[in-house]
């Protein structure tokens, strides 16, 4: 995907939301109950088949609920941060 296409950053953030939710051993339902967002909205964000957009505020709120620094959802290379967290990919 072209980095100049706005969908690129949504796709990256969506993949990372799902990755970190699973890292925290949370289901979509648990994240939903722990936030103000419906499970369907979270499912749409995480689905590669859906082009669900969301605001920076949504990303910020999810980063708080997942206890993950917001920059890790959008930063190009997070391998060092993952290593520091003890996550091998």
PyMOL commands that place a pseudoatom at each C-alpha (Angstrom):
pseudoatom trace, name=CA, resn=UNK, resi=1, chain=A, elem=C, hetatm=0, pos=[0.000, 0.000, 0.000]
pseudoatom trace, name=CA, resn=UNK, resi=2, chain=A, elem=C, hetatm=0, pos=[1.191, 3.499, -0.839]
pseudoatom trace, name=CA, resn=UNK, resi=3, chain=A, elem=C, hetatm=0, pos=[2.304, 5.427, 2.242]
pseudoatom trace, name=CA, resn=UNK, resi=4, chain=A, elem=C, hetatm=0, pos=[0.828, 8.571, 0.701]
pseudoatom trace, name=CA, resn=UNK, resi=5, chain=A, elem=C, hetatm=0, pos=[-2.626, 6.986, 0.763]
pseudoatom trace, name=CA, resn=UNK, resi=6, chain=A, elem=C, hetatm=0, pos=[-4.482, 7.894, 3.975]
pseudoatom trace, name=CA, resn=UNK, resi=7, chain=A, elem=C, hetatm=0, pos=[-5.712, 4.297, 4.257]
pseudoatom trace, name=CA, resn=UNK, resi=8, chain=A, elem=C, hetatm=0, pos=[-2.126, 3.274, 4.998]
pseudoatom trace, name=CA, resn=UNK, resi=9, chain=A, elem=C, hetatm=0, pos=[-2.078, 4.765, 8.493]
pseudoatom trace, name=CA, resn=UNK, resi=10, chain=A, elem=C, hetatm=0, pos=[-5.548, 3.440, 9.322]
pseudoatom trace, name=CA, resn=UNK, resi=11, chain=A, elem=C, hetatm=0, pos=[-4.456, -0.050, 8.255]
pseudoatom trace, name=CA, resn=UNK, resi=12, chain=A, elem=C, hetatm=0, pos=[-1.315, 0.098, 10.395]
pseudoatom trace, name=CA, resn=UNK, resi=13, chain=A, elem=C, hetatm=0, pos=[-3.127, 1.444, 13.457]
pseudoatom trace, name=CA, resn=UNK, resi=14, chain=A, elem=C, hetatm=0, pos=[-5.913, -1.126, 13.023]
pseudoatom trace, name=CA, resn=UNK, resi=15, chain=A, elem=C, hetatm=0, pos=[-3.444, -4.008, 12.885]
pseudoatom trace, name=CA, resn=UNK, resi=16, chain=A, elem=C, hetatm=0, pos=[-1.648, -2.702, 15.943]
pseudoatom trace, name=CA, resn=UNK, resi=17, chain=A, elem=C, hetatm=0, pos=[-4.867, -2.243, 17.919]
pseudoatom trace, name=CA, resn=UNK, resi=18, chain=A, elem=C, hetatm=0, pos=[-5.672, -5.898, 17.294]
pseudoatom trace, name=CA, resn=UNK, resi=19, chain=A, elem=C, hetatm=0, pos=[-2.085, -6.977, 18.045]
pseudoatom trace, name=CA, resn=UNK, resi=20, chain=A, elem=C, hetatm=0, pos=[-1.902, -5.115, 21.361]
pseudoatom trace, name=CA, resn=UNK, resi=21, chain=A, elem=C, hetatm=0, pos=[-5.434, -6.157, 22.368]
pseudoatom trace, name=CA, resn=UNK, resi=22, chain=A, elem=C, hetatm=0, pos=[-4.400, -9.775, 21.943]
pseudoatom trace, name=CA, resn=UNK, resi=23, chain=A, elem=C, hetatm=0, pos=[-1.098, -9.078, 23.712]
pseudoatom trace, name=CA, resn=UNK, resi=24, chain=A, elem=C, hetatm=0, pos=[-3.170, -7.873, 26.681]
pseudoatom trace, name=CA, resn=UNK, resi=25, chain=A, elem=C, hetatm=0, pos=[-5.247, -11.084, 26.426]
pseudoatom trace, name=CA, resn=UNK, resi=26, chain=A, elem=C, hetatm=0, pos=[-8.420, -9.120, 25.843]
pseudoatom trace, name=CA, resn=UNK, resi=27, chain=A, elem=C, hetatm=0, pos=[-11.326, -10.017, 23.633]
pseudoatom trace, name=CA, resn=UNK, resi=28, chain=A, elem=C, hetatm=0, pos=[-13.097, -7.391, 21.576]
pseudoatom trace, name=CA, resn=UNK, resi=29, chain=A, elem=C, hetatm=0, pos=[-15.961, -7.688, 24.037]
pseudoatom trace, name=CA, resn=UNK, resi=30, chain=A, elem=C, hetatm=0, pos=[-13.670, -7.031, 27.007]
pseudoatom trace, name=CA, resn=UNK, resi=31, chain=A, elem=C, hetatm=0, pos=[-12.118, -4.009, 25.319]
pseudoatom trace, name=CA, resn=UNK, resi=32, chain=A, elem=C, hetatm=0, pos=[-15.598, -2.786, 24.497]
pseudoatom trace, name=CA, resn=UNK, resi=33, chain=A, elem=C, hetatm=0, pos=[-16.750, -3.144, 28.093]
pseudoatom trace, name=CA, resn=UNK, resi=34, chain=A, elem=C, hetatm=0, pos=[-13.569, -1.398, 29.258]
pseudoatom trace, name=CA, resn=UNK, resi=35, chain=A, elem=C, hetatm=0, pos=[-14.157, 1.533, 26.901]
pseudoatom trace, name=CA, resn=UNK, resi=36, chain=A, elem=C, hetatm=0, pos=[-17.017, 3.584, 25.526]
pseudoatom trace, name=CA, resn=UNK, resi=37, chain=A, elem=C, hetatm=0, pos=[-16.963, 1.823, 22.134]
pseudoatom trace, name=CA, resn=UNK, resi=38, chain=A, elem=C, hetatm=0, pos=[-19.178, -0.996, 20.936]
pseudoatom trace, name=CA, resn=UNK, resi=39, chain=A, elem=C, hetatm=0, pos=[-17.742, -4.397, 20.136]
pseudoatom trace, name=CA, resn=UNK, resi=40, chain=A, elem=C, hetatm=0, pos=[-18.929, -3.903, 16.563]
pseudoatom trace, name=CA, resn=UNK, resi=41, chain=A, elem=C, hetatm=0, pos=[-16.972, -0.666, 16.224]
pseudoatom trace, name=CA, resn=UNK, resi=42, chain=A, elem=C, hetatm=0, pos=[-13.825, -2.356, 17.565]
pseudoatom trace, name=CA, resn=UNK, resi=43, chain=A, elem=C, hetatm=0, pos=[-14.403, -5.309, 15.218]
pseudoatom trace, name=CA, resn=UNK, resi=44, chain=A, elem=C, hetatm=0, pos=[-14.752, -2.897, 12.274]
pseudoatom trace, name=CA, resn=UNK, resi=45, chain=A, elem=C, hetatm=0, pos=[-11.542, -1.108, 13.245]
pseudoatom trace, name=CA, resn=UNK, resi=46, chain=A, elem=C, hetatm=0, pos=[-9.638, -4.404, 13.414]
pseudoatom trace, name=CA, resn=UNK, resi=47, chain=A, elem=C, hetatm=0, pos=[-11.117, -5.973, 10.273]
pseudoatom trace, name=CA, resn=UNK, resi=48, chain=A, elem=C, hetatm=0, pos=[-8.959, -5.799, 7.135]
pseudoatom trace, name=CA, resn=UNK, resi=49, chain=A, elem=C, hetatm=0, pos=[-12.191, -6.092, 5.120]
pseudoatom trace, name=CA, resn=UNK, resi=50, chain=A, elem=C, hetatm=0, pos=[-13.673, -2.913, 6.572]
pseudoatom trace, name=CA, resn=UNK, resi=51, chain=A, elem=C, hetatm=0, pos=[-12.294, 0.549, 5.989]
pseudoatom trace, name=CA, resn=UNK, resi=52, chain=A, elem=C, hetatm=0, pos=[-13.407, 1.873, 9.367]
pseudoatom trace, name=CA, resn=UNK, resi=53, chain=A, elem=C, hetatm=0, pos=[-12.025, 5.311, 10.054]
pseudoatom trace, name=CA, resn=UNK, resi=54, chain=A, elem=C, hetatm=0, pos=[-11.592, 6.623, 13.572]
pseudoatom trace, name=CA, resn=UNK, resi=55, chain=A, elem=C, hetatm=0, pos=[-10.361, 9.765, 15.225]
pseudoatom trace, name=CA, resn=UNK, resi=56, chain=A, elem=C, hetatm=0, pos=[-7.102, 10.483, 16.965]
pseudoatom trace, name=CA, resn=UNK, resi=57, chain=A, elem=C, hetatm=0, pos=[-9.187, 10.688, 20.147]
pseudoatom trace, name=CA, resn=UNK, resi=58, chain=A, elem=C, hetatm=0, pos=[-10.362, 7.093, 19.638]
pseudoatom trace, name=CA, resn=UNK, resi=59, chain=A, elem=C, hetatm=0, pos=[-6.779, 5.941, 19.125]
pseudoatom trace, name=CA, resn=UNK, resi=60, chain=A, elem=C, hetatm=0, pos=[-5.656, 7.856, 22.211]
pseudoatom trace, name=CA, resn=UNK, resi=61, chain=A, elem=C, hetatm=0, pos=[-8.438, 6.355, 24.332]
pseudoatom trace, name=CA, resn=UNK, resi=62, chain=A, elem=C, hetatm=0, pos=[-7.678, 2.814, 23.144]
pseudoatom trace, name=CA, resn=UNK, resi=63, chain=A, elem=C, hetatm=0, pos=[-3.988, 3.344, 23.854]
pseudoatom trace, name=CA, resn=UNK, resi=64, chain=A, elem=C, hetatm=0, pos=[-4.899, 4.250, 27.432]
pseudoatom trace, name=CA, resn=UNK, resi=65, chain=A, elem=C, hetatm=0, pos=[-7.215, 1.252, 27.827]
pseudoatom trace, name=CA, resn=UNK, resi=66, chain=A, elem=C, hetatm=0, pos=[-4.572, -1.083, 26.390]
pseudoatom trace, name=CA, resn=UNK, resi=67, chain=A, elem=C, hetatm=0, pos=[-1.779, 0.633, 28.360]
pseudoatom trace, name=CA, resn=UNK, resi=68, chain=A, elem=C, hetatm=0, pos=[0.337, 1.042, 25.230]
pseudoatom trace, name=CA, resn=UNK, resi=69, chain=A, elem=C, hetatm=0, pos=[2.019, 4.329, 24.223]
pseudoatom trace, name=CA, resn=UNK, resi=70, chain=A, elem=C, hetatm=0, pos=[0.020, 5.901, 21.397]
pseudoatom trace, name=CA, resn=UNK, resi=71, chain=A, elem=C, hetatm=0, pos=[3.053, 6.279, 19.154]
pseudoatom trace, name=CA, resn=UNK, resi=72, chain=A, elem=C, hetatm=0, pos=[3.393, 2.485, 18.911]
pseudoatom trace, name=CA, resn=UNK, resi=73, chain=A, elem=C, hetatm=0, pos=[0.152, 2.352, 16.942]
pseudoatom trace, name=CA, resn=UNK, resi=74, chain=A, elem=C, hetatm=0, pos=[1.511, 4.521, 14.138]
pseudoatom trace, name=CA, resn=UNK, resi=75, chain=A, elem=C, hetatm=0, pos=[5.315, 4.394, 14.273]
pseudoatom trace, name=CA, resn=UNK, resi=76, chain=A, elem=C, hetatm=0, pos=[6.907, 2.666, 11.274]
pseudoatom trace, name=CA, resn=UNK, resi=77, chain=A, elem=C, hetatm=0, pos=[9.337, 0.345, 13.085]
pseudoatom trace, name=CA, resn=UNK, resi=78, chain=A, elem=C, hetatm=0, pos=[8.483, -0.733, 16.622]
pseudoatom trace, name=CA, resn=UNK, resi=79, chain=A, elem=C, hetatm=0, pos=[10.804, -3.747, 16.814]
pseudoatom trace, name=CA, resn=UNK, resi=80, chain=A, elem=C, hetatm=0, pos=[12.955, -2.157, 19.541]
pseudoatom trace, name=CA, resn=UNK, resi=81, chain=A, elem=C, hetatm=0, pos=[9.911, -1.291, 21.639]
pseudoatom trace, name=CA, resn=UNK, resi=82, chain=A, elem=C, hetatm=0, pos=[8.486, -4.785, 21.219]
pseudoatom trace, name=CA, resn=UNK, resi=83, chain=A, elem=C, hetatm=0, pos=[11.821, -6.283, 22.247]
pseudoatom trace, name=CA, resn=UNK, resi=84, chain=A, elem=C, hetatm=0, pos=[11.867, -4.030, 25.314]
pseudoatom trace, name=CA, resn=UNK, resi=85, chain=A, elem=C, hetatm=0, pos=[8.377, -5.317, 26.156]
pseudoatom trace, name=CA, resn=UNK, resi=86, chain=A, elem=C, hetatm=0, pos=[9.572, -8.917, 25.803]
pseudoatom trace, name=CA, resn=UNK, resi=87, chain=A, elem=C, hetatm=0, pos=[7.573, -9.546, 22.624]
pseudoatom trace, name=CA, resn=UNK, resi=88, chain=A, elem=C, hetatm=0, pos=[9.280, -11.545, 19.897]
pseudoatom trace, name=CA, resn=UNK, resi=89, chain=A, elem=C, hetatm=0, pos=[7.732, -11.239, 16.472]
for i in range(1, 89): cmd.bond("trace and resi %d" % i, "trace and resi %d" % (i + 1))
show_as sticks, trace
zoom trace
